[in-house]
């Protein structure tokens, strides 16, 4: 673990103990906000979906799981915006956005243990706001991931013009 000048652990530090860039921090805050909106809507609306269920799981449980995972990743991005948390944010926002769009426009029916969550409207409270937050979260998480991976990439050694093979 990297340590700061005083010998204490350097929390939220990037590779080689350097602090994350301002861009990375800003992307982390805004991505965490979009995941926070997603988390809030799913936690708030979960109670409406207890009746939509299979013998294995209900839509209510899926909504609560989505809310918990989105909140966890939002906090992790605020504390330590690493490539792992960016990838997790991209995965969560992408899967949630894909699911809401799919189940709004296509009646896919029951998929294995998942209940049929077809809901052909955007008029439900929070649904459009959550979809927008997830869509923006995809873009921001992808930008954060690319920024983090670009910083992590090894730089080629400088070519010394005086040396000949």
DRENDO-1510 file (C-alpha; in Angstrom, 1 decimal, always signed):
<recs>
REC; n; res; u; v; w
REC; 1; UNK; +0.0; +0.0; +0.0 .
REC; 2; UNK; +1.3; +3.5; -0.9 .
REC; 3; UNK; +2.1; +5.8; +2.0 .
REC; 4; UNK; +2.0; +9.5; +2.2 .
REC; 5; UNK; +4.9; +11.7; +3.4 .
REC; 6; UNK; +4.0; +11.3; +7.0 .
REC; 7; UNK; +4.0; +7.4; +6.7 .
REC; 8; UNK; +0.2; +7.0; +6.9 .
REC; 9; UNK; -1.6; +4.9; +4.3 .
REC; 10; UNK; -2.4; +7.0; +1.3 .
REC; 11; UNK; -6.1; +6.4; +0.8 .
REC; 12; UNK; -7.5; +7.1; -2.7 .
REC; 13; UNK; -4.0; +7.3; -4.2 .
REC; 14; UNK; -3.4; +6.1; -7.8 .
REC; 15; UNK; -0.6; +4.0; -9.2 .
REC; 16; UNK; +2.8; +4.7; -7.7 .
REC; 17; UNK; +1.3; +6.6; -4.8 .
REC; 18; UNK; +0.3; +9.6; -6.9 .
REC; 19; UNK; -3.2; +11.1; -6.3 .
REC; 20; UNK; -5.9; +10.6; -8.9 .
REC; 21; UNK; -6.2; +13.4; -11.4 .
REC; 22; UNK; -8.8; +16.2; -11.0 .
REC; 23; UNK; -10.5; +14.8; -14.1 .
REC; 24; UNK; -10.7; +11.3; -12.6 .
REC; 25; UNK; -12.0; +12.7; -9.3 .
REC; 26; UNK; -14.6; +14.8; -11.1 .
REC; 27; UNK; -15.7; +11.9; -13.3 .
REC; 28; UNK; -15.9; +9.8; -10.1 .
REC; 29; UNK; -18.2; +12.3; -8.4 .
REC; 30; UNK; -20.6; +12.7; -11.3 .
REC; 31; UNK; -20.6; +8.9; -12.0 .
REC; 32; UNK; -21.4; +8.3; -8.4 .
REC; 33; UNK; -24.2; +10.8; -8.6 .
REC; 34; UNK; -25.7; +9.0; -11.6 .
REC; 35; UNK; -25.4; +5.6; -9.8 .
REC; 36; UNK; -27.0; +7.3; -6.7 .
REC; 37; UNK; -30.0; +8.3; -8.7 .
REC; 38; UNK; -30.3; +4.8; -10.1 .
REC; 39; UNK; -29.9; +3.3; -6.6 .
REC; 40; UNK; -32.5; +5.6; -5.1 .
REC; 41; UNK; -35.1; +4.9; -7.8 .
REC; 42; UNK; -34.6; +1.1; -7.6 .
REC; 43; UNK; -34.8; +1.1; -3.8 .
REC; 44; UNK; -37.8; +3.4; -3.7 .
REC; 45; UNK; -39.8; +1.6; -6.4 .
REC; 46; UNK; -38.9; -2.0; -5.3 .
REC; 47; UNK; -42.1; -2.3; -3.2 .
REC; 48; UNK; -44.3; -1.9; -6.3 .
REC; 49; UNK; -42.9; -5.1; -7.8 .
REC; 50; UNK; -43.4; -7.8; -5.1 .
REC; 51; UNK; -46.1; -9.5; -7.2 .
REC; 52; UNK; -43.9; -9.9; -10.2 .
REC; 53; UNK; -42.0; -13.1; -9.3 .
REC; 54; UNK; -41.0; -16.6; -10.1 .
REC; 55; UNK; -40.5; -19.4; -7.7 .
REC; 56; UNK; -36.9; -18.3; -7.4 .
REC; 57; UNK; -36.8; -14.5; -7.3 .
REC; 58; UNK; -39.1; -11.5; -7.4 .
REC; 59; UNK; -38.6; -8.2; -9.3 .
REC; 60; UNK; -38.6; -6.5; -5.9 .
REC; 61; UNK; -35.5; -8.5; -4.9 .
REC; 62; UNK; -33.8; -7.7; -8.2 .
REC; 63; UNK; -34.6; -4.0; -7.7 .
REC; 64; UNK; -33.2; -4.1; -4.2 .
REC; 65; UNK; -30.1; -5.9; -5.4 .
REC; 66; UNK; -29.6; -3.3; -8.2 .
REC; 67; UNK; -30.0; -0.5; -5.6 .
REC; 68; UNK; -27.4; -2.0; -3.2 .
REC; 69; UNK; -24.8; -2.8; -5.9 .
REC; 70; UNK; -25.2; +0.7; -7.5 .
REC; 71; UNK; -24.8; +2.4; -4.1 .
REC; 72; UNK; -21.7; +0.3; -3.2 .
REC; 73; UNK; -20.0; +1.1; -6.5 .
REC; 74; UNK; -20.9; +4.8; -6.1 .
REC; 75; UNK; -19.2; +4.9; -2.7 .
REC; 76; UNK; -16.2; +2.9; -4.0 .
REC; 77; UNK; -15.7; +5.4; -6.9 .
REC; 78; UNK; -15.7; +8.3; -4.4 .
REC; 79; UNK; -13.2; +6.6; -2.2 .
REC; 80; UNK; -10.8; +5.0; -4.7 .
REC; 81; UNK; -11.6; +5.5; -8.4 .
REC; 82; UNK; -9.6; +2.5; -9.8 .
REC; 83; UNK; -10.0; +0.7; -13.1 .
REC; 84; UNK; -11.9; -2.1; -11.3 .
REC; 85; UNK; -14.6; +0.2; -9.9 .
REC; 86; UNK; -14.9; +2.0; -13.3 .
REC; 87; UNK; -15.4; -1.3; -15.0 .
REC; 88; UNK; -18.0; -2.3; -12.3 .
REC; 89; UNK; -19.8; +1.0; -12.7 .
REC; 90; UNK; -19.9; +0.5; -16.5 .
REC; 91; UNK; -21.2; -3.0; -16.1 .
REC; 92; UNK; -23.9; -2.0; -13.6 .
REC; 93; UNK; -25.1; +1.1; -15.5 .
REC; 94; UNK; -25.0; -0.8; -18.8 .
REC; 95; UNK; -26.9; -3.8; -17.5 .
REC; 96; UNK; -29.6; -1.6; -15.8 .
REC; 97; UNK; -30.0; +0.6; -18.9 .
REC; 98; UNK; -30.2; -2.5; -21.2 .
REC; 99; UNK; -32.8; -4.1; -19.0 .
REC; 100; UNK; -35.1; -1.1; -18.7 .
REC; 101; UNK; -35.0; -0.4; -22.5 .
REC; 102; UNK; -35.4; -4.1; -23.3 .
REC; 103; UNK; -38.3; -4.6; -21.0 .
REC; 104; UNK; -40.0; -1.4; -22.1 .
REC; 105; UNK; -40.1; -2.3; -25.8 .
REC; 106; UNK; -39.9; -6.1; -25.9 .
REC; 107; UNK; -42.1; -8.7; -24.1 .
REC; 108; UNK; -39.4; -11.3; -23.7 .
REC; 109; UNK; -41.3; -13.3; -21.2 .
REC; 110; UNK; -39.8; -15.2; -18.3 .
REC; 111; UNK; -36.0; -15.8; -18.7 .
REC; 112; UNK; -35.0; -18.8; -16.6 .
REC; 113; UNK; -35.3; -17.8; -13.0 .
REC; 114; UNK; -36.1; -14.1; -13.9 .
REC; 115; UNK; -39.7; -13.0; -13.9 .
REC; 116; UNK; -41.4; -11.4; -16.9 .
REC; 117; UNK; -40.7; -7.7; -16.2 .
REC; 118; UNK; -42.3; -6.3; -19.4 .
REC; 119; UNK; -43.7; -2.8; -18.8 .
REC; 120; UNK; -44.5; -1.0; -22.0 .
REC; 121; UNK; -44.5; +2.6; -20.7 .
REC; 122; UNK; -42.1; +5.3; -19.6 .
REC; 123; UNK; -44.9; +7.0; -17.5 .
REC; 124; UNK; -44.1; +5.2; -14.3 .
REC; 125; UNK; -42.5; +7.4; -11.5 .
REC; 126; UNK; -38.7; +7.3; -11.6 .
REC; 127; UNK; -38.4; +5.1; -14.7 .
REC; 128; UNK; -37.3; +7.7; -17.1 .
REC; 129; UNK; -35.0; +9.4; -14.6 .
REC; 130; UNK; -33.4; +6.1; -13.8 .
REC; 131; UNK; -32.9; +5.3; -17.4 .
REC; 132; UNK; -31.3; +8.7; -18.1 .
REC; 133; UNK; -29.0; +8.4; -15.1 .
REC; 134; UNK; -28.0; +4.9; -16.2 .
REC; 135; UNK; -27.3; +6.2; -19.8 .
REC; 136; UNK; -25.2; +9.0; -18.5 .
REC; 137; UNK; -23.5; +6.6; -16.1 .
REC; 138; UNK; -22.5; +4.4; -19.0 .
REC; 139; UNK; -20.8; +7.3; -20.8 .
REC; 140; UNK; -19.1; +8.6; -17.6 .
REC; 141; UNK; -17.9; +5.2; -16.5 .
REC; 142; UNK; -16.5; +4.5; -19.9 .
REC; 143; UNK; -14.7; +7.8; -19.9 .
REC; 144; UNK; -13.4; +7.1; -16.4 .
REC; 145; UNK; -12.2; +3.6; -17.3 .
REC; 146; UNK; -10.4; +4.9; -20.4 .
REC; 147; UNK; -8.8; +7.7; -18.5 .
REC; 148; UNK; -7.6; +5.3; -15.8 .
REC; 149; UNK; -6.3; +2.7; -18.3 .
REC; 150; UNK; -4.5; +5.5; -20.3 .
REC; 151; UNK; -2.7; +6.6; -17.2 .
REC; 152; UNK; -1.8; +3.1; -16.2 .
REC; 153; UNK; -0.4; +2.1; -19.7 .
REC; 154; UNK; +3.3; +1.8; -19.7 .
REC; 155; UNK; +5.2; +4.4; -21.6 .
REC; 156; UNK; +7.8; +3.3; -24.2 .
REC; 157; UNK; +11.4; +4.0; -23.3 .
REC; 158; UNK; +12.8; +7.2; -25.0 .
REC; 159; UNK; +14.8; +6.6; -28.1 .
REC; 160; UNK; +18.4; +7.7; -27.6 .
REC; 161; UNK; +19.6; +9.2; -30.9 .
REC; 162; UNK; +23.2; +8.8; -29.9 .
REC; 163; UNK; +23.0; +5.0; -29.5 .
REC; 164; UNK; +23.3; +2.8; -32.5 .
REC; 165; UNK; +22.7; -0.9; -32.6 .
</recs>
